[in-house]
Amino acid sequence: MPTEILMPALSPTMEEGTLAKWHVKEGDTVSSGDIMAEIETDKATMEFEAVDEGTIGKILVAEGAEGVKVNTAIAVLLEEGESTDDIGKVAANPEASDAGNEEAPAAAEAPAPAPAAALPAPKSADGNRVFASPLARRIAADKGLDLATIKGSGPRGRIVKADVENATAEASKPEAAKPATAPASSAAPASGPSADVVMAMYQGREYEEISLNGMRKTIAARLTEAKQSIPHFYLRRDIELDALLKFRGELNKQLEARGVKLSVNDFIIKACALALQAVPDANAVWAGDRILKLTPSDVAVAVAIEGGLFTPVLKDAEMKSLSALSAEMKDLAARARDRKLAPHEYQGGSFAISNLGMFGIDNFDAVINPPHGAILAVGAGVKKPVVGKDGELDVATVMSVTLSVDHRVIDGALGAQLLTAIKENLENPMTMLA
């Protein structure tokens, strides 16, 4: 039976995408791992690989099509011995394609004799047919695997080559049945008046209507959820930067021959990473019914791009030198602006930094990006009068920061310890090299 190739979910937040480019055409033969198409998700343009072998029988979604829902059929793959005449069977009986039900025989066809080398169609414990590609069946037979106990990763649960290659006879033993759980509600929280209501308010006024792209929809949904569901509280400190600015200037002179130029943001990343190590209980994320306390300092940094933002993650930031962090941040930021980041590069982390100081913002409150436990909002460094330790009035470069904290993960005193550690690192920058 021909197999429908479905629009994949290439990121956790993807609900629909744009089929930016086809790399195959009807009649082309593909194998597992071949690049079939480029798909624009809510975050980036990514390559889509074939998970099975066969021939492209029909392309159902044209190149450039927007708003294609996840799990929509975008093409049809033919197996060995099948032709385009068989494609109608999928449309006539979509349940039979890969959903796990028994295939309905075509009434007008006389039964054909089975090939001598054909393998019997495996059945699950409840008697339903298990769908697998011919190659997967051959490999399973060679390895002595029971296909009925292997979970397929292909379209609608179809078992493909990669599934049986990664399976072992021991691992394919049936698992104990798990108790059924009630499906989670998919209803989205109310987010204000509808478009019709809002547009009615501005009837007769001149305006331009701007459609939301996938990224903007995702940002709106996630931040609405974050602000409504996360109990934020805020801690504020002023940080004197004069020692850091002097130290940075000296380092940049020495690093100039290597083409390295450190930014204040590089020091902030390092300071936060080391602070998370100094206050390990604050290096944590909310996981629904538990807290995950991380060992490494994986720090996310907000990067503004046209139409939205990314938060690429610098993993193991506490272990990296300032120059290494600087180079990695520049690379991630450049690829974020080109929307070339892979999902693993912007997912995860326990802590984030949002720096609007370069835009002249003195201070602000940032919204936590779940499941992070906290985010640091960084303002501009400005000259201010300060009272020195000797009581004398002086002038210093002062940066205002605000730590937004998830109270489910971090309590007030713990958040204060974390912010104090960040402040001490930035006001004594040489200690970060020790």
C-alpha positions in Angstrom: 0.0 0.0 0.0 1.4 3.5 -0.9 2.6 5.5 2.1 1.6 9.0 2.8 4.5 11.3 3.7 3.3 13.7 6.4 4.3 17.2 7.3 6.7 16.7 10.2 6.8 18.5 13.5 10.4 19.8 13.3 10.3 21.7 16.6 8.3 21.2 19.8 6.2 24.3 19.2 5.5 23.7 15.5 1.8 23.4 14.5 2.2 24.4 10.8 4.9 25.2 8.4 5.9 26.4 4.9 7.1 23.9 2.4 9.9 26.1 1.2 11.5 23.8 -1.4 11.3 20.3 -2.8 14.6 18.5 -3.4 12.8 15.6 -5.2 10.2 15.3 -8.0 7.6 12.7 -8.9 9.3 9.5 -10.1 12.5 10.0 -8.0 13.8 7.1 -5.9 14.7 7.9 -2.3 16.4 6.0 0.5 16.4 6.6 4.3 18.4 9.7 5.1 18.0 11.4 1.7 17.0 15.1 1.8 13.5 15.4 0.4 12.5 19.0 1.2 13.3 22.2 3.1 10.6 23.2 5.6 10.2 26.5 7.3 9.1 26.1 10.9 8.1 28.7 13.4 11.8 29.1 14.2 14.0 28.2 11.2 14.3 26.6 7.8 15.2 22.9 8.2 15.9 20.0 5.9 13.4 17.1 5.9 14.9 13.6 5.4 13.3 10.5 4.1 12.7 7.8 6.8 12.0 5.0 4.3 13.0 3.8 0.8 10.7 4.0 -2.3 9.7 6.1 -5.2 8.0 9.5 -5.0 4.6 8.7 -6.6 2.9 12.0 -6.2 3.6 15.4 -4.6 0.5 16.7 -2.9 1.7 20.0 -1.5 3.3 22.4 -3.9 6.6 24.2 -3.3 6.1 27.5 -1.5 2.8 26.4 0.2 2.3 28.2 3.5 0.3 27.2 6.6 0.6 23.5 6.0 -0.6 21.8 9.2 1.6 19.2 10.9 0.6 15.6 9.9 -1.0 16.8 6.6 0.0 14.5 3.7 2.5 16.3 1.5 3.5 13.4 -0.8 2.9 9.7 -1.5 5.7 7.2 -1.4 5.5 4.0 -3.5 7.1 0.7 -2.5 8.7 -1.8 -4.8 6.1 -3.2 -7.2 3.6 -0.4 -6.7 2.5 2.2 -9.3 0.7 5.5 -9.4 -2.5 3.5 -10.0 -2.3 2.4 -6.3 -2.3 5.9 -5.0 -6.1 6.0 -5.2 -6.3 3.3 -2.6 -4.8 5.7 0.0 -7.5 8.3 -0.7 -10.2 5.7 -0.8 -9.2 4.1 2.5 -6.8 6.4 4.4 -7.1 4.4 7.6 -5.5 1.5 5.8 -2.3 3.4 4.9 -0.4 3.2 8.2 -2.8 3.7 11.1 -2.5 0.1 12.3 -5.8 -1.3 11.0 -6.2 -4.2 8.6 -6.0 -3.3 5.0 -9.3 -3.6 3.1 -8.9 -5.7 -0.1 -9.9 -4.1 -3.4 -13.2 -5.7 -4.3 -12.6 -5.5 -8.1 -9.2 -7.3 -8.0 -8.6 -11.0 -8.1 -6.3 -12.3 -5.4 -2.7 -12.5 -6.7 -0.5 -15.3 -5.6 2.0 -14.3 -2.9 5.7 -14.1 -3.9 7.7 -17.0 -2.7 10.0 -14.8 -0.5 7.2 -12.6 0.9 7.1 -12.3 4.7 3.7 -12.7 6.6 2.2 -9.4 7.7 2.8 -9.2 11.5 -0.1 -8.6 13.9 -0.2 -6.9 17.2 -1.5 -8.5 20.4 -5.0 -7.2 19.6 -5.0 -8.8 16.2 -4.5 -5.6 14.1 -1.9 -5.6 11.4 1.4 -4.0 12.1 2.5 -1.8 9.2 6.2 -1.9 8.2 8.2 -1.2 5.1 9.5 -4.3 3.2 13.1 -3.4 4.1 12.2 -3.2 7.8 10.5 -6.6 7.6 13.6 -8.2 6.1 15.9 -6.7 8.7 13.6 -7.7 11.5 13.5 -11.3 10.2 17.3 -11.4 10.0 17.6 -10.1 13.5 14.8 -12.3 14.9 12.7 -9.3 16.0 9.0 -9.3 16.6 7.7 -6.3 14.7 4.5 -6.2 16.8 6.6 -5.1 19.7 8.5 -2.3 18.0 7.2 1.3 17.9 7.4 2.8 14.4 8.7 6.3 13.8 7.4 6.6 10.3 4.1 8.2 9.1 1.2 7.1 11.3 3.4 4.7 13.3 4.8 2.8 10.3 7.9 0.8 11.2 10.9 1.8 9.0 14.5 0.8 8.6 15.9 2.9 11.4 13.4 1.5 14.0 14.5 -2.1 13.4 18.2 -1.3 13.1 18.1 0.3 16.6 16.1 -2.4 18.1 17.3 -5.6 19.8 15.4 -8.9 20.5 15.5 -8.1 24.2 14.3 -4.6 23.7 11.4 -5.7 21.5 9.7 -7.8 24.3 6.2 -6.5 25.0 6.0 -3.8 27.7 3.5 -4.0 30.6 0.3 -2.2 29.7 0.3 1.3 31.1 -2.9 2.7 32.7 -4.8 5.1 30.5 -4.7 8.7 31.3 -7.2 11.4 30.6 -6.3 13.5 27.6 -4.9 16.9 28.5 -7.2 19.8 27.6 -6.0 21.6 24.4 -8.1 24.7 25.0 -6.0 27.8 24.9 -6.5 30.5 27.5 -8.4 33.5 26.6 -6.1 36.2 25.1 -8.4 39.2 24.8 -11.1 40.3 22.4 -11.4 38.7 19.0 -10.1 40.2 15.8 -13.6 41.1 14.7 -14.3 43.0 17.9 -11.0 44.9 17.8 -11.3 45.8 14.1 -14.8 47.1 14.8 -13.4 49.5 17.4 -11.2 51.1 14.6 -13.8 51.1 11.9 -13.3 54.3 9.8 -9.7 54.7 11.0 -6.8 54.1 8.6 -4.7 51.1 9.5 -2.6 48.3 8.0 -3.4 44.7 8.8 -0.3 42.5 9.4 -0.7 38.8 9.3 1.1 36.8 12.0 3.9 34.5 10.9 4.6 31.3 12.6 7.3 32.8 14.9 5.1 35.7 16.1 2.2 33.2 16.8 4.5 31.1 18.9 5.9 34.0 20.8 2.4 35.3 21.5 1.2 31.9 22.7 4.3 31.0 24.8 4.6 34.4 26.5 0.9 34.6 27.2 1.1 31.2 28.8 4.3 32.2 30.7 2.8 35.4 32.2 -0.5 33.7 33.1 1.0 30.5 34.6 4.4 31.4 36.1 4.3 33.3 39.4 6.9 35.9 38.6 8.7 38.0 41.2 11.4 40.6 40.6 14.7 41.4 42.3 16.7 44.5 41.3 20.3 45.6 41.8 22.6 48.3 40.5 26.0 47.1 39.4 29.1 49.3 39.0 30.9 48.6 35.8 34.1 50.8 35.9 36.4 47.9 37.0 34.9 45.6 34.3 35.2 48.3 31.6 38.8 48.9 32.4 39.6 45.2 32.6 37.8 44.6 29.3 39.8 47.3 27.6 43.1 45.8 28.8 42.1 42.3 27.6 40.9 43.5 24.2 44.3 45.2 23.6 46.1 41.9 24.3 43.6 39.9 22.2 43.6 42.3 19.3 46.2 40.2 17.4 44.0 37.2 17.6 41.0 39.1 16.2 39.1 38.8 19.5 37.0 41.6 20.9 35.1 40.9 24.1 31.8 42.6 24.7 30.2 43.5 28.1 27.6 40.9 27.3 30.3 38.2 27.1 31.3 39.1 30.7 27.6 39.0 31.8 27.2 35.5 30.3 30.3 34.3 32.2 29.2 36.0 35.4 25.7 34.3 35.3 27.2 30.9 34.5 29.6 31.1 37.4 26.9 32.4 39.7 24.7 29.4 38.9 27.6 27.2 40.0 28.0 29.2 43.2 24.3 29.0 44.0 23.5 25.5 42.6 19.9 25.3 44.0 19.0 28.2 41.6 20.3 26.3 38.6 16.9 24.7 38.1 13.8 24.4 35.9 10.1 23.7 36.4 9.0 20.3 35.0 5.3 20.2 35.7 5.2 18.1 38.8 8.9 18.4 39.8 12.0 20.6 39.7 15.0 19.6 37.6 18.3 20.8 39.2 20.9 21.1 36.5 24.6 20.4 36.9 26.1 22.5 34.0 25.4 26.2 33.5 23.5 26.3 30.2 22.7 30.0 29.6 20.3 31.2 27.0 20.7 34.7 25.5 17.9 36.5 23.7 18.8 37.6 20.2 16.4 40.0 18.4 15.7 39.1 14.7 13.3 40.6 12.2 9.8 39.6 13.3 10.7 38.0 16.6 13.6 36.6 18.7 15.6 33.5 19.4 17.2 32.4 22.6 20.2 30.3 21.6 21.8 28.4 24.5 25.5 28.4 25.4 26.0 25.0 27.0 28.6 24.4 29.7 29.2 28.2 29.8 30.9 28.0 33.2 33.7 25.8 31.6 34.4 28.1 28.6 36.8 31.0 28.4 35.6 34.5 27.7 37.0 34.4 24.2 35.3 31.0 23.5 32.0 32.4 24.8 32.4 35.5 22.6 33.1 33.5 19.4 30.2 31.0 20.1 27.7 33.8 20.9 28.7 35.7 17.7 28.1 32.5 15.6 24.8 31.7 17.3 23.5 35.2 16.9 24.5 35.4 13.2 22.8 32.1 12.4 19.8 33.1 14.5 19.3 36.2 12.3 19.5 34.0 9.2 17.1 31.5 10.9 19.6 28.7 10.5 19.7 27.4 14.1 18.9 23.8 14.7 16.3 23.1 17.5 18.9 21.7 19.9 20.7 25.1 19.7 17.8 27.1 21.1 16.1 24.6 23.4 17.0 23.9 27.0 19.0 25.9 29.4 18.0 26.9 33.0 18.6 30.6 32.9 18.3 33.4 30.3 19.7 36.9 29.7 17.9 39.7 27.9 20.1 42.7 27.3 18.5 45.9 26.0 21.2 48.2 27.2 22.5 48.7 23.7 19.1 50.2 22.9 19.5 52.8 25.6 17.0 51.1 28.0 17.9 51.8 31.6 15.9 49.0 33.2 13.0 46.7 32.4 11.3 43.5 33.6 11.7 40.4 31.3 9.2 37.6 31.0 10.5 34.1 32.0 10.9 31.7 29.1 9.5 28.4 30.4 10.8 26.0 31.7 13.6 28.3 32.9 13.8 29.3 36.5 14.9 32.9 36.0 15.8 35.5 33.4 18.1 38.5 33.9 17.0 41.8 32.3 20.1 44.0 31.6 19.9 47.8 31.2 22.4 50.3 29.9 25.5 51.4 31.8 25.2 55.1 32.6 27.2 57.6 34.6 25.5 58.2 38.0 26.5 59.8 41.3 27.4 57.2 43.9 28.5 57.4 47.5 31.8 55.6 48.0 32.8 53.4 50.9 34.5 56.4 52.5 31.3 58.4 52.3 32.5 60.6 49.5 30.3 61.4 46.6 31.7 60.1 43.3 30.7 59.3 39.7 30.5 55.7 38.5 29.2 53.8 35.5 26.2 52.0 36.8 24.1 49.2 35.2 20.6 48.4 36.4 19.6 44.7 36.3 16.3 43.0 37.2 16.1 39.3 37.9 12.7 37.8 37.1 12.2 34.6 39.1 9.8 31.7 39.0 8.6 31.4 42.6 7.8 27.7 42.1 11.5 27.0 41.5 13.4 29.7 43.4 12.3 31.4 46.6 13.1 35.1 47.5 16.3 34.5 49.6 17.7 32.0 47.0 17.0 34.5 44.2 18.8 37.2 46.2 21.8 35.0 46.6 22.0 34.4 42.9 21.7 38.0 42.0 24.4 38.9 44.6 26.7 36.4 43.1 26.2 37.8 39.6 26.9 41.3 40.9 30.1 40.3 42.7 31.4 38.6 39.5 30.8 41.6 37.4 32.2 44.1 39.9 35.3 41.9 40.4 35.9 40.6 36.8 39.4 39.2 37.4 38.0 36.6 39.7 36.1 35.1 36.8 39.4 34.0 35.3 40.6 32.3 38.4 
